[in-house]
Amino acid sequence: MPILELPDALAQVRALILDDATFVSAIGAGKQRSAELPLRRVEIRPVEIRGINHVQVVRHGQEMRTENFAVSEDGRARLAADVDELLGMPFGNWHVETQTVTFQLRVTKKGKAQVHRGGGVEPVARKSHDRVKQHLLAPDDPIFSILGADADKRRQVDAFLRSLRAVMEPAVERARAAKRSLRVVDLGCGNAYLTFGVHRWLSQELADIGVETVGVELREELVERSTERARSAGLDGLRFTAGTIALGDPFEGGSPDIALALHACDTATDEALARAVQWQTPVILAAPCCPRDIQHQLTKSASPNPYGALTRHAILRQRFADVLTDTLRSLLLRDRGYRVDVVEFVDSKHTPRNAMIRATYTGGKSATATQELAELTTQWQVRPALEQMLNSLQL
């Protein structure tokens, strides 16, 4: 790929974004080597608001900030100033799509711009910001037909992709630094709706480096079916293997950059988290399901005063156990060097199991998490399965 001076390449990015007639979308992500970047990501796209054309700029930092610029003389001037500010930030990658060209820019270690030009994308109607939700993976993507995914499954996939997009940069940066494809493992992939969706979307987002995805599933019949479906869909880099979550490394000569676990029941989620921590996986996303282990322990121990009412009734005990289980998991991950947040990844009307644990590896262990973990487990007289697994691995 051609190497250009960075200011010259950024000038091309600027011109493509500010071309009202052909611009489709732009994404700035990652950071340049040894640089401080106030944002994780920026997205720029045309939208329609109350029947008027705008360009929307979404900044992803500690908080998400959205600004819309009307396609008018004043709006264009303000947009140009905003784009100049963003191009002045040390983003490591820019991906711009127009109707005539797809332009990808990656900043090298020497501060040069490695660029790639591809064909343009089909012109699309300007998205209505008022009424139409933009999907990361189109609902009519052929893989959904191959999978037989209904509307709820498609919503779950799209919501999961949004959660992944918010935290994936450390994983992508590691893959780029190693000059290899991004490695993704889905532990306990089941019917593999998520596995297919994640692989398809990441392959589109990271066409310059590629993606290798492995779905791990105990049931051989599901592995055989998913393998055949991946072949039918023509998804290069996607494969499935039969085995337990504690299997050997799924990638020859290396560990995954992203580990996923969607609705792995009870302690299977803990097995997936423990395995990911063992690999020191940069990015972990897990949507837990049916956490019966802590609930069973609560039935055998006396609740600390004055919290007996939380566990007196079976339905309340179950709900409290769900919350306590994921709280303990998040503390254990923080204690092992991860930054963690727990979010709702899809509306509860689509699935009641809608909590998402997102973790990114920093290497900095939290003394506060260690103390809170000890206090909670002592007061409630419980021993999390994840803690036992991590201790057995001496992690």
Secondary structure by P-SEA (a helix, b strand, c coil): cccccaaaaaaaaaaaaaccccccbbbbbbbcccccccccbbbbbbbbcccbbbbbbbbbccbbbbbbbcccaaaaaaaaaaaaaaaaccccbbbbbcccbbbbbbbccccccbbbbbbbcccccccccccbbbbccccccaaaaaacccaaaaaaaaaaaaaaaacaaaaaaaaaaacccbbbbbcccccaaaaaaaaaaaaaacccbbbbbbbbbccaaaaaaaaaaaaaaccccccccccccccccccccccccbbbbcccccaaaaaaaaaaaaacccbbbbbccccaaaaaaaaacccccccccccccaaaaaaaaaaaaaaaaaaaaaaaccbbbbbbccccccccccbbbbbbbcccccaaaaaaaaaaaaaaccccaaaaaaaaacc
